Amino acid sequence: MRRTGQPTINDVARVAAVSKKTVSRVINRSPLLGDDTRARVQAVIDELGYIPNPQARALALRRNFLIGLVHDNPNAQTVMNVQQGMLEALHDTEFEMVVRPVDRGSATMLADLRHFLERQRPYGVLLMPPISENDLVAHACREIGCRYVRMGSAMLDEAEHMVASNDREAVRGAVDHLIAQGHRRIGLICGPHGFRSARERRSGFEDALAGAGITLPRSFIADGNYTFESGLTAAERLLDLMPRPTAIFSSNDEMAAGVVHAARMRGLDVPRDLSIVGFDDTPIAAHVWPPLTTVRWPIASMARSATLKLIADSHPEVEEPSLFLSTLIRRASVMAPHG
């Protein structure tokens, strides 16, 4: 077929002998069409090489094809893993990702977020912890009419608005593993105050100790903020104790790497003198020496599922899960206590 210039939606409608509205429904994957009509119009689109204008579509549908990632998370690797899962979900779709960092400690955080949602009008937003744990953020999304899905360490919302992991149970299993190896003096490095994940992981640690009848002084618990430096500082405090822990559970791998470094600086052998368990199973867990025993947190899979929930209207054929199970990955950083 001979043609000049860029084909338009009117060209597709004329050649396919359908209305422009029918072509629009094919482009937008509307379920209101029969398979024969959909296939015939799509064949004309392919033949003409018609490419829909995203700006025009957004204007016609009164929405943008943007999926927002809203976060205030100190761990860059976690944010990158979430982005990886989102991009996997958005591959070969008309949607694009936009990242919006916020400051949860700011007095204007909610107002700033509302302004972003009202100005950009994203198709939907994925809320990362700890922002996702704030019910006022979810309420703002509902008021504005913006789709949202929350990520978390426990179920915080209805299934359509939630992907969660079983942090408490997973940590209990990890600490049970240490206890089964013979450890009784087990230190804990917590996550940041205000994070639900930190609370869930601490609860799992305490559940394991209670189940084994182990009571430890408060000095065996140190605060951290999910960074290497905070893990190093917390480990130094725990290793100053007399008697010191024979094992330490760290609420994420970044801090666990700090524990390995602190042990090395004191001439301690890991795991002969100190066993270490982390959480996340980020690349650092396999790259430190010895490789870390850790809880594998399926963060990229959670982000992928959350994103597919957001675009479910466009891809209704699959129902995404809301609960993801973390699993213990056993490596070389744990052994029975020495002596």
C-alpha positions in Angstrom: 0.0 0.0 0.0 1.5 3.3 -1.0 1.3 6.1 1.6 3.1 9.3 2.5 3.7 10.8 6.0 3.0 9.2 9.3 -0.2 7.1 9.4 -2.9 8.3 11.8 -5.7 6.7 13.7 -8.1 7.9 11.0 -6.1 6.0 8.4 -6.4 2.8 10.4 -10.1 3.3 10.8 -10.6 3.9 7.1 -8.6 0.9 6.0 -10.1 -1.5 8.6 -13.6 -0.1 7.9 -14.3 0.6 11.5 -14.9 3.6 13.6 -12.0 5.6 15.2 -13.5 4.6 18.6 -13.1 0.9 17.7 -9.4 1.5 16.8 -9.0 3.3 20.1 -10.4 0.3 21.9 -8.0 -2.0 20.2 -5.1 0.3 21.2 -6.3 0.5 24.8 -6.9 -3.3 25.0 -10.6 -2.9 25.8 -12.5 -6.1 26.5 -15.5 -4.7 24.7 -14.4 -6.1 21.3 -14.7 -9.5 19.6 -11.5 -11.4 18.8 -12.1 -11.1 15.0 -12.5 -7.3 15.1 -9.5 -7.0 17.3 -7.3 -9.1 15.1 -8.5 -7.3 11.9 -7.7 -3.9 13.3 -4.4 -5.0 14.7 -3.4 -6.4 11.4 -4.1 -3.0 9.8 -2.1 -1.2 12.5 0.8 -3.5 11.8 0.6 -3.1 8.1 0.4 0.7 8.2 3.1 0.9 10.9 0.8 3.1 13.0 2.3 4.2 16.3 -0.1 5.6 18.9 0.7 9.0 20.3 1.1 8.6 24.1 0.3 12.2 24.8 -2.8 12.1 22.8 -3.9 8.9 24.5 -3.2 10.3 27.9 -5.3 13.4 27.0 -8.2 11.3 25.6 -8.2 8.9 28.6 -7.6 11.7 31.1 -4.6 9.8 32.7 -0.9 9.4 32.1 0.8 6.1 31.4 3.1 6.6 34.3 3.7 4.3 37.3 5.2 6.1 40.2 7.6 4.7 42.7 7.3 6.6 46.0 10.0 5.9 48.5 12.1 7.2 51.5 14.4 4.3 52.0 18.1 4.5 53.2 19.1 1.3 51.4 20.0 2.0 47.7 20.2 -1.7 46.9 16.6 -2.2 48.0 15.4 0.7 45.9 17.3 -0.7 42.9 15.8 -4.2 43.4 12.3 -2.6 43.5 13.0 -0.7 40.3 14.2 -3.9 38.7 10.9 -5.7 39.5 8.8 -2.8 38.3 10.7 -2.6 35.0 10.2 -6.3 34.4 6.4 -5.8 34.9 6.3 -2.8 32.6 8.3 -4.4 29.8 6.4 -4.4 26.5 3.6 -2.3 27.9 2.7 1.4 27.2 3.6 2.3 30.8 6.8 4.1 32.0 8.2 4.4 35.5 8.8 7.6 37.4 10.6 7.7 40.7 9.6 10.2 43.4 11.7 10.3 46.6 10.1 11.9 49.6 11.2 12.8 53.1 9.0 11.1 55.7 10.3 13.3 58.4 9.2 16.5 56.7 6.2 18.4 58.0 5.2 19.0 54.3 5.6 15.4 53.1 1.9 14.7 52.6 1.3 18.0 51.0 4.3 17.5 48.7 3.1 14.0 47.7 -0.4 15.3 47.0 1.0 18.0 44.8 3.0 15.4 42.9 0.0 13.1 42.4 -2.3 16.0 41.3 0.3 17.5 39.0 1.6 14.3 37.3 -1.7 12.3 37.5 0.1 8.9 37.4 -1.9 5.8 36.4 -0.8 4.4 39.8 1.9 4.5 42.4 3.9 1.8 44.2 4.5 2.8 47.8 7.7 1.4 49.3 8.3 1.0 53.1 8.4 2.9 55.3 6.2 5.4 53.3 3.8 2.5 52.6 3.3 2.0 56.4 1.7 5.5 56.7 -2.1 5.1 56.4 -2.4 8.8 55.7 -0.5 8.3 52.4 -2.9 5.6 51.3 -5.8 7.8 52.3 -4.4 10.6 50.2 -4.1 8.3 47.2 -7.8 7.2 47.6 -9.0 10.9 48.0 -7.2 11.9 44.8 -8.4 8.8 42.9 -4.9 7.4 42.3 -4.4 3.7 42.2 -1.9 2.5 44.8 -0.2 -0.7 46.0 1.7 -0.8 49.3 4.8 -3.0 50.0 5.4 -4.1 53.5 6.5 -6.7 56.0 2.9 -7.5 57.1 -0.5 -7.1 55.5 -1.5 -3.4 55.9 -4.4 -3.1 53.5 -6.8 -5.1 51.3 -5.2 -7.6 49.0 -5.7 -5.5 45.9 -3.6 -2.7 47.5 -0.9 -4.9 49.1 2.1 -7.1 48.6 3.6 -8.3 51.9 6.3 -10.7 53.1 6.4 -12.9 56.2 9.4 -11.2 57.9 8.4 -12.2 61.5 8.2 -15.9 60.6 11.2 -15.8 58.4 13.4 -14.3 61.1 12.2 -16.8 63.7 13.3 -19.6 61.4 16.7 -17.9 60.9 17.3 -17.6 64.7 15.9 -21.1 65.2 18.8 -22.2 62.9 21.3 -20.4 65.1 19.8 -22.0 68.3 19.9 -25.5 66.6 23.6 -25.0 66.1 24.0 -24.5 69.8 24.1 -20.7 70.1 22.5 -19.2 73.3 24.1 -15.8 73.4 22.7 -14.2 70.2 22.9 -10.5 69.6 20.4 -8.5 67.5 21.0 -5.5 65.3 17.6 -3.8 64.7 16.4 -1.8 61.8 15.5 1.9 62.0 12.8 3.1 64.5 9.5 3.7 62.7 10.0 0.9 60.1 7.4 -1.9 60.3 10.1 -4.2 58.9 12.3 -3.5 61.9 9.5 -4.3 64.3 8.5 -7.5 62.5 12.1 -8.8 62.4 12.7 -8.0 66.0 9.5 -9.8 66.9 10.6 -12.9 65.0 14.0 -12.8 66.9 12.2 -12.6 70.2 9.8 -15.3 69.3 12.7 -17.7 68.6 14.4 -16.9 71.9 11.1 -17.3 73.8 10.4 -20.6 72.1 13.8 -21.9 73.2 13.5 -20.6 76.7 16.4 -18.2 76.2 16.5 -14.9 78.1 19.1 -12.3 77.2 19.8 -8.8 78.7 18.7 -5.7 76.8 22.4 -5.0 76.1 22.3 -7.8 73.5 20.1 -5.6 71.3 21.7 -2.8 69.3 20.0 -0.2 67.1 20.9 0.3 63.4 19.5 2.1 60.4 20.0 -0.5 57.6 23.4 1.0 56.6 26.9 -0.6 56.7 28.2 2.1 59.0 25.4 1.6 61.5 26.0 -2.2 61.4 29.7 -1.6 62.2 28.9 0.7 65.1 26.3 -1.7 66.5 28.6 -4.7 66.2 31.4 -2.9 68.1 29.0 -2.3 71.0 27.9 -5.9 71.0 31.4 -7.3 70.8 32.4 -5.1 73.8 30.1 -7.2 76.0 31.5 -9.7 78.4 30.7 -12.4 77.7 30.2 -11.3 74.1 27.6 -12.9 71.7 28.6 -16.1 69.9 26.2 -15.1 67.1 24.6 -12.0 65.7 21.4 -11.6 63.7 21.4 -8.4 61.6 18.1 -7.1 60.3 19.7 -6.6 56.8 22.7 -7.6 54.8 24.3 -4.1 54.7 24.5 -4.1 58.5 25.7 -7.7 58.5 28.6 -6.8 56.3 29.5 -4.2 58.9 29.4 -6.9 61.6 31.9 -9.0 59.5 34.2 -6.0 59.2 34.0 -5.3 63.0 34.8 -8.9 63.8 37.8 -8.8 61.4 39.2 -5.7 63.0 39.2 -7.5 66.4 40.9 -10.5 65.0 37.8 -12.7 65.3 37.2 -15.5 62.8 33.8 -15.8 61.2 32.2 -18.2 61.8 34.6 -19.9 64.2 34.4 -17.1 66.8 31.2 -15.4 65.7 28.3 -16.6 63.5 26.4 -14.0 61.5 23.0 -14.1 59.8 21.6 -11.3 57.6 18.4 -10.5 55.9 17.6 -9.6 52.2 20.0 -11.8 50.2 21.4 -8.8 48.3 24.6 -9.3 46.3 26.7 -8.2 49.2 25.6 -11.4 51.1 27.3 -13.6 48.5 30.3 -11.3 47.9 31.6 -10.8 51.5 33.9 -13.5 53.0 32.7 -15.8 54.3 29.4 -15.6 52.3 26.5 -14.8 54.5 23.8 -17.0 55.7 20.8 -14.8 55.2 17.0 -14.6 54.7 16.1 -14.2 51.0 13.6 -11.4 50.8 11.8 -11.6 47.4 11.7 -7.8 47.0 12.0 -7.8 43.2 9.2 -10.3 42.8 7.1 -8.3 45.2 7.7 -5.1 43.2 6.8 -6.9 40.0 3.5 -8.2 41.4 2.7 -4.8 42.9 3.2 -3.2 39.5 1.1 -5.8 37.7 -1.7 -5.1 40.3 -1.5 -1.4 39.4 -2.0 -2.1 35.7 -4.5 -4.9 36.1 -7.2 -3.1 34.2 -4.9 -3.3 31.1 -3.8 -6.8 31.8 -6.7 -8.6 33.6 -5.7 -12.1 32.6 -3.5 -12.9 35.7 -4.4 -12.5 39.4 -1.3 -11.5 41.3 -0.5 -12.8 44.8 -0.3 -10.6 47.9 1.9 -12.7 50.2 5.5 -13.6 49.4 7.4 -16.0 51.6 11.1 -15.3 52.6 13.4 -18.3 52.8 16.7 -19.0 54.7 19.8 -19.3 52.5 22.5 -21.2 54.4 26.1 -20.2 53.6 29.4 -20.3 55.4 28.9 -17.6 58.1 27.3 -19.9 60.6 28.6 -22.8 62.6 28.4 -24.2 66.1 29.9 -22.0 68.9 33.6 -22.7 69.6 34.6 -23.7 73.0 
